[in-house]
Amino acid sequence: MSALPHAFPIAMLREPDRSPSTLWQAYRLRNRRRLLLARALHRRRQLSPVADRTAAIRRNDILGFLCVRNEAQRLPFVLDHHRRLGVRHFLMVDNASTDGTVQLLRDQPDVSLWQTGASYKASRFGMDWLTWLQLRHGHGHWCLTLDADEILVYPHWQTRPLPALTDWLDRQGQPSLGALTVDLYPKGHVSQTQYAPGQDPTQVLQWFDAGNYQVQVQPRMRNLWIQGGARARAFFATTPRQAPTLNKIPLVRWHWRYAYVNSTHALLPPRLNEVYATDGGELTSGVLLHTKFLPGIVERSAEEKARGEHFANGAHYASYYDNLIRDPVLHTSASTRYTGWRQLEALGLMSRGGWV
């Protein structure tokens, strides 16, 4: 894995090794995709409709997909931000919330909501449930798949809504948009910020790591694998290979045959993962501003450690949760204050590509 000293040129990687795929490898990937779709069909039975408004979806609507649990604090801003970007309907799964999330979402006229008490971990961390909704309702639409603590930004996002971006991607023959997850954090202890539902999280989480990102291309599925940033620095310094994966492909023109393999880090078929240029140029990319470190993170970390639902191998992440429970300070003298998308572009964390 090569380390990049400061900026992260997401769209200027060298040509990956793409030896011709064997028939056996192509068969295995095709079979894996079919298995993922079959899993989604099976686990649809775990979903109970709370508010099904999908009849209101129009042909060219951009759709948002989220699986949430106890996110009443974050969701007012997350929904409003992505509405302003141009998402016209949200299809959401609630996993046994107890904080008023269901009531909040049930009252949103542009939200269709399903609920389940089944295991988040056993459902591929919610992806089986979302895959079913994408299969059933996403075909032919541009679909934005997010976590509740992610905020999508991209070049010119304040003045050019998502329909303008997706129209341009369609004209370029680019069926997916890559994004780098950038962890935002406060200046002091992570528990000591004040946040009100509906407030812009970047008003209280004002700092991020501008460098320390590592990248490689996975030849089998042609997806990027990026690690680094604040969480890798603060929690995985001695075990960097276990640090969270930061590359995602959140925006895709969906077909019912598609499936995410691991969260939104990679998809099948593999061509959807080629969100980087291989000719020395640049492809348009975005950033997911990660707002994990809002108030309540200490208590939530203790709960999630006990539940053991968020990682395939919970033992590897026990110390991660323990460190969060200790209420750390992530800010250092090397931290960078967040000012907007132009700053992220200048640092090489996102690219306009040909979209000017």
SEPAMI-489328 format. One record per residue (C-alpha): residue number from 1; x, y, z. Coordinates in Angstrom, 1 decimal. Layout:
! residues N
 seq      X      Y      Z
 NUM      X      Y      Z
...
***
This chain:
! residues 356
 seq      X      Y      Z
   1    0.0    0.0    0.0
   2    1.5    3.3   -1.0
   3    1.3    6.3    1.3
   4    0.5    9.7   -0.1
   5    2.3   12.5    1.9
   6   -0.4   15.1    2.0
   7   -3.2   15.5   -0.5
   8   -5.1   12.5   -1.8
   9   -5.4   12.4   -5.6
  10   -8.5   10.2   -5.7
  11   -8.7   10.4   -9.5
  12   -5.1   10.3  -10.6
  13   -4.0    6.7   -9.9
  14   -1.8    4.6  -12.1
  15   -3.4    2.0  -14.4
  16   -4.2   -1.0  -12.2
  17   -3.2   -4.5  -13.2
  18   -6.1   -5.7  -15.3
  19   -5.1   -9.1  -16.7
  20   -8.0  -10.7  -18.6
  21  -10.4  -12.3  -16.2
  22  -10.7  -16.0  -16.4
  23  -14.1  -17.5  -17.1
  24  -14.0  -19.0  -13.6
  25  -13.4  -15.7  -11.9
  26  -16.2  -14.0  -13.9
  27  -18.5  -16.9  -13.0
  28  -17.7  -16.6   -9.3
  29  -18.4  -12.8   -9.3
  30  -21.6  -13.3  -11.2
  31  -22.6  -16.1   -8.8
  32  -21.8  -13.9   -5.8
  33  -24.0  -11.1   -7.2
  34  -26.9  -13.5   -7.6
  35  -26.4  -14.8   -4.1
  36  -26.5  -11.3   -2.7
  37  -29.8  -10.6   -4.6
  38  -31.2  -13.9   -3.3
  39  -30.2  -12.9    0.3
  40  -32.1   -9.7   -0.2
  41  -35.2  -11.4   -1.5
  42  -35.1  -13.8    1.5
  43  -34.6  -11.0    4.1
  44  -37.4   -8.8    2.8
  45  -39.6  -10.9    5.1
  46  -37.9   -9.2    8.0
  47  -39.2   -5.8    7.0
  48  -42.6   -4.5    8.2
  49  -43.9   -1.4    6.4
  50  -44.5    1.6    8.6
  51  -45.2    4.2    5.9
  52  -45.1    3.1    2.3
  53  -45.3    6.1    0.0
  54  -43.4    4.6   -2.9
  55  -46.4    5.2   -5.2
  56  -45.4    8.8   -5.3
  57  -42.0    8.1   -6.8
  58  -41.7    9.6  -10.3
  59  -39.7    8.3  -13.2
  60  -36.7   10.5  -12.9
  61  -36.6   11.0   -9.2
  62  -33.3   10.7   -7.4
  63  -33.8    8.3   -4.5
  64  -32.1    8.1   -1.1
  65  -31.6    4.8    0.8
  66  -30.6    4.6    4.5
  67  -30.7    2.1    7.3
  68  -30.8    3.8   10.7
  69  -31.0    3.2   14.4
  70  -31.5    5.9   17.1
  71  -30.7    8.8   14.7
  72  -33.3   11.3   15.7
  73  -30.5   13.8   16.5
  74  -28.9   13.6   13.1
  75  -31.8   13.0   10.7
  76  -33.4   16.4   10.5
  77  -30.3   17.9    9.0
  78  -29.4   14.8    6.9
  79  -32.8   14.8    5.3
  80  -32.9   18.5    4.7
  81  -29.4   18.7    3.3
  82  -30.0   15.9    0.8
  83  -33.4   17.3   -0.1
  84  -31.7   20.5   -1.0
  85  -29.3   18.6   -3.2
  86  -32.2   17.0   -5.1
  87  -33.2   13.7   -3.5
  88  -36.9   13.4   -4.0
  89  -37.8   10.3   -2.0
  90  -36.1    8.5    0.8
  91  -36.5    4.7    1.4
  92  -35.4    3.9    4.9
  93  -35.2    1.0    7.2
  94  -35.3    1.5   11.0
  95  -33.6   -1.1   13.1
  96  -35.4   -1.1   16.4
  97  -34.9    2.6   17.3
  98  -36.0    3.7   20.8
  99  -35.3    7.5   20.6
 100  -38.2    8.7   18.5
 101  -36.6    8.0   15.1
 102  -39.7    6.1   13.8
 103  -42.1    8.8   14.8
 104  -39.9   11.5   13.1
 105  -39.6    9.6    9.9
 106  -43.2    8.5    9.8
 107  -44.2   12.2    9.6
 108  -42.0   13.0    6.6
 109  -44.1   13.1    3.4
 110  -41.1   12.1    1.2
 111  -40.1    9.1    3.3
 112  -41.1    5.5    2.9
 113  -40.3    3.6    6.1
 114  -39.9    0.0    7.0
 115  -39.0   -1.4   10.4
 116  -37.2   -4.5   11.7
 117  -35.9   -5.9   14.9
 118  -33.7   -8.5   13.1
 119  -29.9   -8.5   13.4
 120  -28.1   -5.7   11.7
 121  -24.9   -7.8   11.6
 122  -26.7  -10.8   10.1
 123  -28.2   -8.7    7.4
 124  -24.7   -7.7    6.1
 125  -25.0   -4.5    8.3
 126  -28.3   -3.5    6.7
 127  -27.3   -4.0    3.1
 128  -29.6   -7.0    2.6
 129  -32.6   -4.9    3.5
 130  -31.5   -1.9    1.4
 131  -30.6   -4.2   -1.6
 132  -34.2   -5.4   -1.5
 133  -35.6   -1.9   -1.6
 134  -33.1   -0.9   -4.4
 135  -34.1   -4.0   -6.4
 136  -37.8   -3.3   -5.9
 137  -37.8    0.5   -6.3
 138  -34.4    1.7   -7.5
 139  -34.3    0.3  -11.0
 140  -33.6    3.1  -13.5
 141  -33.1    5.8  -10.9
 142  -30.0    7.5   -9.6
 143  -29.8    6.1   -6.1
 144  -27.9    7.7   -3.2
 145  -27.0    5.2   -0.4
 146  -25.8    6.7    2.9
 147  -25.3    6.2    6.6
 148  -27.1    8.6    8.8
 149  -23.8   10.2    9.9
 150  -22.7   11.0    6.3
 151  -23.3   14.2    4.4
 152  -22.5   14.2    0.6
 153  -20.7   17.2   -0.8
 154  -19.3   17.5   -4.3
 155  -17.9   20.3   -6.6
 156  -20.4   23.2   -6.8
 157  -22.9   21.5   -4.6
 158  -24.4   24.7   -3.3
 159  -25.3   26.0   -6.8
 160  -25.6   22.8   -8.9
 161  -28.1   20.2   -7.5
 162  -27.8   16.5   -7.9
 163  -30.0   16.3  -11.1
 164  -27.4   18.6  -12.8
 165  -24.6   16.3  -11.7
 166  -26.4   13.1  -12.7
 167  -27.3   14.4  -16.1
 168  -23.7   15.2  -16.7
 169  -22.6   11.8  -15.5
 170  -25.1   10.2  -17.8
 171  -23.7   12.2  -20.8
 172  -20.2   11.0  -19.8
 173  -21.3    7.4  -19.6
 174  -20.2    7.3  -16.0
 175  -22.8    5.2  -14.0
 176  -21.4    5.8  -10.5
 177  -19.7    8.5   -8.4
 178  -16.9    7.8   -6.0
 179  -16.5    9.7   -2.7
 180  -13.9    9.8    0.1
 181  -15.1    9.6    3.7
 182  -13.6   12.5    5.7
 183  -13.9   12.3    9.5
 184  -14.9   15.6   11.1
 185  -14.2   16.2   14.8
 186  -14.3   19.0   17.4
 187  -11.4   20.8   18.9
 188  -11.8   19.5   22.4
 189  -13.1   16.2   23.9
 190  -15.6   14.6   21.6
 191  -18.3   14.7   24.3
 192  -18.1   18.4   25.0
 193  -19.7   20.0   21.9
 194  -23.3   21.3   21.9
 195  -25.5   20.3   19.0
 196  -29.2   20.8   18.3
 197  -31.2   18.6   15.9
 198  -31.4   20.3   12.5
 199  -28.2   22.2   13.0
 200  -25.4   21.9   10.4
 201  -22.9   19.5   12.0
 202  -20.0   21.3   10.4
 203  -20.7   24.2   12.8
 204  -19.5   22.0   15.8
 205  -17.3   19.5   14.0
 206  -15.0   21.9   12.3
 207  -11.7   20.0   11.9
 208  -10.3   17.1    9.8
 209   -7.1   15.4    8.8
 210   -6.0   16.8    5.4
 211   -3.4   14.1    4.8
 212   -2.3   10.6    6.0
 213   -4.3    8.7    3.4
 214   -3.2    5.4    1.9
 215   -4.7    3.9   -1.3
 216   -4.5    0.9   -3.4
 217   -6.6   -0.7   -6.2
 218   -8.1   -4.1   -5.5
 219   -7.5   -6.0   -8.8
 220  -10.3   -8.6   -8.4
 221  -13.2   -6.1   -8.2
 222  -11.3   -3.1   -9.5
 223  -12.4   -1.0   -6.5
 224  -10.2    1.4   -4.4
 225   -9.2    0.6   -0.9
 226   -8.4    3.8    1.1
 227   -7.5    4.0    4.8
 228   -6.2    6.8    6.9
 229   -7.6   10.0    8.4
 230   -8.5   10.8   12.0
 231   -9.8    7.4   13.0
 232   -6.7    5.5   11.6
 233   -4.4    8.0   13.3
 234   -6.1    8.0   16.7
 235   -7.4    4.5   17.1
 236   -5.5    2.2   14.7
 237   -1.9    3.5   14.8
 238   -0.5    0.1   15.7
 239   -2.9   -1.9   13.5
 240   -3.4    0.2   10.4
 241   -4.7   -2.6    8.3
 242   -7.7   -2.8   10.6
 243   -8.6    0.9   10.2
 244  -11.9    1.8    8.6
 245  -12.2    1.8    4.9
 246  -12.9    5.3    3.6
 247  -13.7    4.9   -0.1
 248  -17.3    4.7   -1.0
 249  -19.5    4.7   -4.1
 250  -22.7    6.2   -2.8
 251  -24.3    7.4   -6.0
 252  -25.2    4.9   -8.7
 253  -27.6    4.8  -11.6
 254  -29.3    1.6  -10.4
 255  -30.3   -1.6  -12.2
 256  -32.1   -4.3  -10.4
 257  -29.2   -6.7  -11.0
 258  -26.7   -4.6   -9.0
 259  -25.7   -5.2   -5.5
 260  -23.3   -3.7   -3.0
 261  -20.8   -6.2   -1.7
 262  -19.5   -4.5    1.5
 263  -21.4   -1.4    2.7
 264  -21.0    1.0   -0.2
 265  -17.3    0.4   -0.6
 266  -17.7   -1.8   -3.7
 267  -20.4   -3.1   -6.0
 268  -21.1   -5.9   -8.5
 269  -20.7   -5.9  -11.4
 270  -17.1   -4.7  -11.0
 271  -17.2   -2.0  -13.7
 272  -19.3    0.2  -11.3
 273  -16.2    0.4   -9.1
 274  -14.1    2.2  -11.6
 275  -14.6    5.7  -10.2
 276  -11.0    6.8  -10.8
 277   -9.1    7.8  -13.9
 278   -6.4    5.5  -15.4
 279   -5.1    7.8  -18.1
 280   -3.5   10.6  -16.0
 281   -6.7   12.7  -16.1
 282   -9.4   13.1  -13.4
 283  -12.9   11.8  -12.8
 284  -15.5   13.8  -10.9
 285  -15.7   12.7   -7.3
 286  -17.2   13.9   -4.0
 287  -16.7   13.7   -0.2
 288  -18.8   12.2    2.5
 289  -18.4   14.4    5.5
 290  -18.5   11.9    8.4
 291  -20.2   13.3   11.5
 292  -19.7   10.3   13.9
 293  -18.2   12.5   16.6
 294  -21.3   14.5   17.6
 295  -22.4   14.6   21.3
 296  -23.5   11.3   22.6
 297  -20.7    9.4   20.9
 298  -19.3    8.2   24.3
 299  -22.6    6.7   25.5
 300  -23.3    5.3   22.0
 301  -19.9    3.6   21.8
 302  -20.5    1.8   25.1
 303  -23.9    0.6   23.8
 304  -22.5   -0.5   20.4
 305  -19.6   -2.4   22.0
 306  -22.1   -4.3   24.1
 307  -24.4   -5.0   21.2
 308  -21.6   -6.2   18.9
 309  -23.6   -5.5   15.8
 310  -21.3   -3.2   13.8
 311  -18.2   -5.2   13.0
 312  -17.7   -8.7   11.6
 313  -15.0   -9.4   14.2
 314  -15.9   -7.4   17.3
 315  -12.8   -8.4   19.2
 316  -10.6   -6.4   16.7
 317  -12.6   -3.3   17.5
 318  -12.9   -3.6   21.3
 319  -10.0   -1.2   21.9
 320  -11.5    1.2   19.4
 321  -14.7    1.4   21.4
 322  -12.7    1.6   24.6
 323  -10.8    4.6   23.4
 324  -14.0    6.3   22.3
 325  -15.6    5.6   25.7
 326  -12.6    7.4   27.3
 327  -13.8   10.6   25.5
 328  -10.6   11.4   23.5
 329   -9.4   14.6   21.9
 330   -8.9   14.0   18.2
 331   -7.6   17.5   17.4
 332   -3.9   18.0   17.0
 333   -1.6   20.8   15.8
 334   -1.7   19.2   12.4
 335   -5.6   19.4   12.1
 336   -7.1   21.4    9.4
 337  -10.2   23.6    9.8
 338  -13.0   22.7    7.3
 339  -14.0   25.6    5.0
 340  -15.8   24.0    2.1
 341  -15.6   21.9   -1.1
 342  -13.0   24.2   -2.8
 343  -10.6   23.5    0.1
 344  -11.2   19.7   -0.3
 345  -10.6   20.0   -4.0
 346   -7.4   22.0   -3.4
 347   -6.2   19.2   -1.0
 348   -6.9   16.6   -3.6
 349   -9.7   15.0   -1.6
 350  -12.2   15.5   -4.3
 351  -12.1   16.4   -8.0
 352  -14.3   18.3  -10.5
 353  -12.9   16.2  -13.3
 354  -14.4   17.6  -16.5
 355  -17.4   19.0  -14.8
 356  -16.6   22.7  -14.6
***
